[in-house]
Amino acid sequence: PLVAIGHAQRADAAEVARNPRARSAVLRIAARRQEAA
């Protein structure tokens, strides 16, 4: 599970690098992931 989270975070970082406007959505998704964990 921790490895999968690491991969997801790296994918999120890559997405933000491509599209800075996606940052707020990525942060919301990350918050939801932490709540589910």
CHARMM internal coordinates of N, CA and C (Angstrom, degrees):
IC EDIT
DIST 1 N 1 CA 1.4809
DIST 1 CA 1 C 1.5295
ANGL 1 N 1 CA 1 C 111.55
DIST 1 C 2 N 1.3315
ANGL 1 CA 1 C 2 N 116.74
DIHE 1 N 1 CA 1 C 2 N -44.38
DIST 2 N 2 CA 1.4639
ANGL 1 C 2 N 2 CA 118.78
DIHE 1 CA 1 C 2 N 2 CA -178.48
DIST 2 CA 2 C 1.5217
ANGL 2 N 2 CA 2 C 110.96
DIHE 1 C 2 N 2 CA 2 C -63.50
DIST 2 C 3 N 1.3247
ANGL 2 CA 2 C 3 N 116.74
DIHE 2 N 2 CA 2 C 3 N -38.20
DIST 3 N 3 CA 1.4654
ANGL 2 C 3 N 3 CA 119.71
DIHE 2 CA 2 C 3 N 3 CA 178.90
DIST 3 CA 3 C 1.5212
ANGL 3 N 3 CA 3 C 109.87
DIHE 2 C 3 N 3 CA 3 C -64.67
DIST 3 C 4 N 1.3331
ANGL 3 CA 3 C 4 N 116.61
DIHE 3 N 3 CA 3 C 4 N -40.74
DIST 4 N 4 CA 1.4643
ANGL 3 C 4 N 4 CA 120.06
DIHE 3 CA 3 C 4 N 4 CA 179.65
DIST 4 CA 4 C 1.5231
ANGL 4 N 4 CA 4 C 110.14
DIHE 3 C 4 N 4 CA 4 C -63.23
DIST 4 C 5 N 1.3390
ANGL 4 CA 4 C 5 N 116.50
DIHE 4 N 4 CA 4 C 5 N -39.21
DIST 5 N 5 CA 1.4634
ANGL 4 C 5 N 5 CA 119.65
DIHE 4 CA 4 C 5 N 5 CA 178.94
DIST 5 CA 5 C 1.5277
ANGL 5 N 5 CA 5 C 109.47
DIHE 4 C 5 N 5 CA 5 C -63.90
DIST 5 C 6 N 1.3340
ANGL 5 CA 5 C 6 N 116.29
DIHE 5 N 5 CA 5 C 6 N -40.99
DIST 6 N 6 CA 1.4605
ANGL 5 C 6 N 6 CA 119.87
DIHE 5 CA 5 C 6 N 6 CA 178.56
DIST 6 CA 6 C 1.5193
ANGL 6 N 6 CA 6 C 111.37
DIHE 5 C 6 N 6 CA 6 C -60.32
DIST 6 C 7 N 1.3294
ANGL 6 CA 6 C 7 N 116.13
DIHE 6 N 6 CA 6 C 7 N -43.29
DIST 7 N 7 CA 1.4667
ANGL 6 C 7 N 7 CA 119.71
DIHE 6 CA 6 C 7 N 7 CA 178.55
DIST 7 CA 7 C 1.5219
ANGL 7 N 7 CA 7 C 110.08
DIHE 6 C 7 N 7 CA 7 C -63.61
DIST 7 C 8 N 1.3296
ANGL 7 CA 7 C 8 N 117.20
DIHE 7 N 7 CA 7 C 8 N -41.61
DIST 8 N 8 CA 1.4661
ANGL 7 C 8 N 8 CA 120.96
DIHE 7 CA 7 C 8 N 8 CA -179.11
DIST 8 CA 8 C 1.5245
ANGL 8 N 8 CA 8 C 109.97
DIHE 7 C 8 N 8 CA 8 C -63.43
DIST 8 C 9 N 1.3391
ANGL 8 CA 8 C 9 N 116.49
DIHE 8 N 8 CA 8 C 9 N -41.83
DIST 9 N 9 CA 1.4607
ANGL 8 C 9 N 9 CA 119.22
DIHE 8 CA 8 C 9 N 9 CA -179.70
DIST 9 CA 9 C 1.5261
ANGL 9 N 9 CA 9 C 110.72
DIHE 8 C 9 N 9 CA 9 C -64.94
DIST 9 C 10 N 1.3528
ANGL 9 CA 9 C 10 N 116.32
DIHE 9 N 9 CA 9 C 10 N -37.41
DIST 10 N 10 CA 1.4622
ANGL 9 C 10 N 10 CA 118.97
DIHE 9 CA 9 C 10 N 10 CA 179.11
DIST 10 CA 10 C 1.5243
ANGL 10 N 10 CA 10 C 110.00
DIHE 9 C 10 N 10 CA 10 C -67.33
DIST 10 C 11 N 1.3284
ANGL 10 CA 10 C 11 N 116.84
DIHE 10 N 10 CA 10 C 11 N -38.16
DIST 11 N 11 CA 1.4641
ANGL 10 C 11 N 11 CA 120.17
DIHE 10 CA 10 C 11 N 11 CA 177.92
DIST 11 CA 11 C 1.5249
ANGL 11 N 11 CA 11 C 109.35
DIHE 10 C 11 N 11 CA 11 C -65.00
DIST 11 C 12 N 1.3482
ANGL 11 CA 11 C 12 N 116.95
DIHE 11 N 11 CA 11 C 12 N -40.81
DIST 12 N 12 CA 1.4632
ANGL 11 C 12 N 12 CA 120.26
DIHE 11 CA 11 C 12 N 12 CA 178.16
DIST 12 CA 12 C 1.5279
ANGL 12 N 12 CA 12 C 109.99
DIHE 11 C 12 N 12 CA 12 C -61.44
DIST 12 C 13 N 1.3285
ANGL 12 CA 12 C 13 N 117.05
DIHE 12 N 12 CA 12 C 13 N -43.78
DIST 13 N 13 CA 1.4595
ANGL 12 C 13 N 13 CA 120.90
DIHE 12 CA 12 C 13 N 13 CA -178.89
DIST 13 CA 13 C 1.5226
ANGL 13 N 13 CA 13 C 110.48
DIHE 12 C 13 N 13 CA 13 C -62.13
DIST 13 C 14 N 1.3369
ANGL 13 CA 13 C 14 N 116.43
DIHE 13 N 13 CA 13 C 14 N -40.03
DIST 14 N 14 CA 1.4626
ANGL 13 C 14 N 14 CA 119.85
DIHE 13 CA 13 C 14 N 14 CA 179.47
DIST 14 CA 14 C 1.5258
ANGL 14 N 14 CA 14 C 110.04
DIHE 13 C 14 N 14 CA 14 C -65.77
DIST 14 C 15 N 1.3290
ANGL 14 CA 14 C 15 N 116.52
DIHE 14 N 14 CA 14 C 15 N -39.71
DIST 15 N 15 CA 1.4637
ANGL 14 C 15 N 15 CA 120.52
DIHE 14 CA 14 C 15 N 15 CA 179.75
DIST 15 CA 15 C 1.5254
ANGL 15 N 15 CA 15 C 110.39
DIHE 14 C 15 N 15 CA 15 C -63.82
DIST 15 C 16 N 1.3289
ANGL 15 CA 15 C 16 N 116.92
DIHE 15 N 15 CA 15 C 16 N -42.89
DIST 16 N 16 CA 1.4648
ANGL 15 C 16 N 16 CA 120.76
DIHE 15 CA 15 C 16 N 16 CA 179.27
DIST 16 CA 16 C 1.5276
ANGL 16 N 16 CA 16 C 109.96
DIHE 15 C 16 N 16 CA 16 C -64.06
DIST 16 C 17 N 1.3391
ANGL 16 CA 16 C 17 N 116.54
DIHE 16 N 16 CA 16 C 17 N -37.89
DIST 17 N 17 CA 1.4606
ANGL 16 C 17 N 17 CA 119.63
DIHE 16 CA 16 C 17 N 17 CA 179.61
DIST 17 CA 17 C 1.5261
ANGL 17 N 17 CA 17 C 110.41
DIHE 16 C 17 N 17 CA 17 C -62.89
DIST 17 C 18 N 1.3385
ANGL 17 CA 17 C 18 N 116.28
DIHE 17 N 17 CA 17 C 18 N -37.38
DIST 18 N 18 CA 1.4667
ANGL 17 C 18 N 18 CA 119.86
DIHE 17 CA 17 C 18 N 18 CA 179.36
DIST 18 CA 18 C 1.5277
ANGL 18 N 18 CA 18 C 111.06
DIHE 17 C 18 N 18 CA 18 C -76.43
DIST 18 C 19 N 1.3342
ANGL 18 CA 18 C 19 N 116.31
DIHE 18 N 18 CA 18 C 19 N -36.61
DIST 19 N 19 CA 1.4657
ANGL 18 C 19 N 19 CA 120.10
DIHE 18 CA 18 C 19 N 19 CA -172.39
DIST 19 CA 19 C 1.5259
ANGL 19 N 19 CA 19 C 109.10
DIHE 18 C 19 N 19 CA 19 C -139.00
DIST 19 C 20 N 1.3384
ANGL 19 CA 19 C 20 N 117.95
DIHE 19 N 19 CA 19 C 20 N 89.48
DIST 20 N 20 CA 1.4714
ANGL 19 C 20 N 20 CA 120.88
DIHE 19 CA 19 C 20 N 20 CA -177.25
DIST 20 CA 20 C 1.5256
ANGL 20 N 20 CA 20 C 112.61
DIHE 19 C 20 N 20 CA 20 C -55.59
DIST 20 C 21 N 1.3269
ANGL 20 CA 20 C 21 N 117.64
DIHE 20 N 20 CA 20 C 21 N -27.90
DIST 21 N 21 CA 1.4663
ANGL 20 C 21 N 21 CA 118.95
DIHE 20 CA 20 C 21 N 21 CA -179.06
DIST 21 CA 21 C 1.5254
ANGL 21 N 21 CA 21 C 111.59
DIHE 20 C 21 N 21 CA 21 C -69.70
DIST 21 C 22 N 1.3289
ANGL 21 CA 21 C 22 N 116.92
DIHE 21 N 21 CA 21 C 22 N -16.26
DIST 22 N 22 CA 1.4645
ANGL 21 C 22 N 22 CA 119.85
DIHE 21 CA 21 C 22 N 22 CA 178.73
DIST 22 CA 22 C 1.5282
ANGL 22 N 22 CA 22 C 111.09
DIHE 21 C 22 N 22 CA 22 C -77.72
DIST 22 C 23 N 1.3326
ANGL 22 CA 22 C 23 N 116.94
DIHE 22 N 22 CA 22 C 23 N -9.37
DIST 23 N 23 CA 1.4679
ANGL 22 C 23 N 23 CA 120.10
DIHE 22 CA 22 C 23 N 23 CA -173.48
DIST 23 CA 23 C 1.5275
ANGL 23 N 23 CA 23 C 112.39
DIHE 22 C 23 N 23 CA 23 C -56.76
DIST 23 C 24 N 1.3186
ANGL 23 CA 23 C 24 N 117.68
DIHE 23 N 23 CA 23 C 24 N -46.52
DIST 24 N 24 CA 1.4643
ANGL 23 C 24 N 24 CA 119.30
DIHE 23 CA 23 C 24 N 24 CA -177.35
DIST 24 CA 24 C 1.5213
ANGL 24 N 24 CA 24 C 110.93
DIHE 23 C 24 N 24 CA 24 C -62.29
DIST 24 C 25 N 1.3317
ANGL 24 CA 24 C 25 N 116.63
DIHE 24 N 24 CA 24 C 25 N -40.46
DIST 25 N 25 CA 1.4685
ANGL 24 C 25 N 25 CA 119.69
DIHE 24 CA 24 C 25 N 25 CA 178.79
DIST 25 CA 25 C 1.5264
ANGL 25 N 25 CA 25 C 109.93
DIHE 24 C 25 N 25 CA 25 C -66.18
DIST 25 C 26 N 1.3243
ANGL 25 CA 25 C 26 N 116.94
DIHE 25 N 25 CA 25 C 26 N -40.35
DIST 26 N 26 CA 1.4671
ANGL 25 C 26 N 26 CA 120.45
DIHE 25 CA 25 C 26 N 26 CA 179.73
DIST 26 CA 26 C 1.5274
ANGL 26 N 26 CA 26 C 110.02
DIHE 25 C 26 N 26 CA 26 C -62.78
DIST 26 C 27 N 1.3264
ANGL 26 CA 26 C 27 N 116.64
DIHE 26 N 26 CA 26 C 27 N -40.65
DIST 27 N 27 CA 1.4640
ANGL 26 C 27 N 27 CA 119.29
DIHE 26 CA 26 C 27 N 27 CA 179.87
DIST 27 CA 27 C 1.5205
ANGL 27 N 27 CA 27 C 110.51
DIHE 26 C 27 N 27 CA 27 C -65.03
DIST 27 C 28 N 1.3422
ANGL 27 CA 27 C 28 N 117.19
DIHE 27 N 27 CA 27 C 28 N -39.24
DIST 28 N 28 CA 1.4719
ANGL 27 C 28 N 28 CA 119.65
DIHE 27 CA 27 C 28 N 28 CA 177.96
DIST 28 CA 28 C 1.5226
ANGL 28 N 28 CA 28 C 110.39
DIHE 27 C 28 N 28 CA 28 C -63.54
DIST 28 C 29 N 1.3448
ANGL 28 CA 28 C 29 N 116.50
DIHE 28 N 28 CA 28 C 29 N -42.06
DIST 29 N 29 CA 1.4641
ANGL 28 C 29 N 29 CA 120.57
DIHE 28 CA 28 C 29 N 29 CA 179.76
DIST 29 CA 29 C 1.5360
ANGL 29 N 29 CA 29 C 109.52
DIHE 28 C 29 N 29 CA 29 C -64.59
DIST 29 C 30 N 1.3174
ANGL 29 CA 29 C 30 N 117.21
DIHE 29 N 29 CA 29 C 30 N -41.86
DIST 30 N 30 CA 1.4645
ANGL 29 C 30 N 30 CA 120.48
DIHE 29 CA 29 C 30 N 30 CA 179.87
DIST 30 CA 30 C 1.5286
ANGL 30 N 30 CA 30 C 110.27
DIHE 29 C 30 N 30 CA 30 C -62.92
DIST 30 C 31 N 1.3329
ANGL 30 CA 30 C 31 N 117.00
DIHE 30 N 30 CA 30 C 31 N -39.51
DIST 31 N 31 CA 1.4643
ANGL 30 C 31 N 31 CA 120.07
DIHE 30 CA 30 C 31 N 31 CA 178.16
DIST 31 CA 31 C 1.5221
ANGL 31 N 31 CA 31 C 110.19
DIHE 30 C 31 N 31 CA 31 C -63.10
DIST 31 C 32 N 1.3283
ANGL 31 CA 31 C 32 N 116.41
DIHE 31 N 31 CA 31 C 32 N -41.08
DIST 32 N 32 CA 1.4688
ANGL 31 C 32 N 32 CA 119.62
DIHE 31 CA 31 C 32 N 32 CA 178.80
DIST 32 CA 32 C 1.5265
ANGL 32 N 32 CA 32 C 110.53
DIHE 31 C 32 N 32 CA 32 C -64.80
DIST 32 C 33 N 1.3396
ANGL 32 CA 32 C 33 N 116.81
DIHE 32 N 32 CA 32 C 33 N -38.81
DIST 33 N 33 CA 1.4690
ANGL 32 C 33 N 33 CA 120.24
DIHE 32 CA 32 C 33 N 33 CA 178.44
DIST 33 CA 33 C 1.5229
ANGL 33 N 33 CA 33 C 110.11
DIHE 32 C 33 N 33 CA 33 C -60.70
DIST 33 C 34 N 1.3367
ANGL 33 CA 33 C 34 N 116.67
DIHE 33 N 33 CA 33 C 34 N -42.52
DIST 34 N 34 CA 1.4602
ANGL 33 C 34 N 34 CA 119.60
DIHE 33 CA 33 C 34 N 34 CA -178.59
DIST 34 CA 34 C 1.5244
ANGL 34 N 34 CA 34 C 110.43
DIHE 33 C 34 N 34 CA 34 C -66.78
DIST 34 C 35 N 1.3372
ANGL 34 CA 34 C 35 N 117.73
DIHE 34 N 34 CA 34 C 35 N -37.64
DIST 35 N 35 CA 1.4636
ANGL 34 C 35 N 35 CA 120.34
DIHE 34 CA 34 C 35 N 35 CA 178.46
DIST 35 CA 35 C 1.5250
ANGL 35 N 35 CA 35 C 109.97
DIHE 34 C 35 N 35 CA 35 C -64.16
DIST 35 C 36 N 1.3359
ANGL 35 CA 35 C 36 N 116.90
DIHE 35 N 35 CA 35 C 36 N -38.14
DIST 36 N 36 CA 1.4633
ANGL 35 C 36 N 36 CA 120.75
DIHE 35 CA 35 C 36 N 36 CA -177.28
DIST 36 CA 36 C 1.5331
ANGL 36 N 36 CA 36 C 110.67
DIHE 35 C 36 N 36 CA 36 C -73.51
DIST 36 C 37 N 1.3292
ANGL 36 CA 36 C 37 N 116.96
DIHE 36 N 36 CA 36 C 37 N -26.30
DIST 37 N 37 CA 1.4667
ANGL 36 C 37 N 37 CA 119.80
DIHE 36 CA 36 C 37 N 37 CA -176.76
DIST 37 CA 37 C 1.5345
ANGL 37 N 37 CA 37 C 111.06
DIHE 36 C 37 N 37 CA 37 C -70.00
END
COOR INIT
IC SEED 1 N 1 CA 1 C
IC BUILD
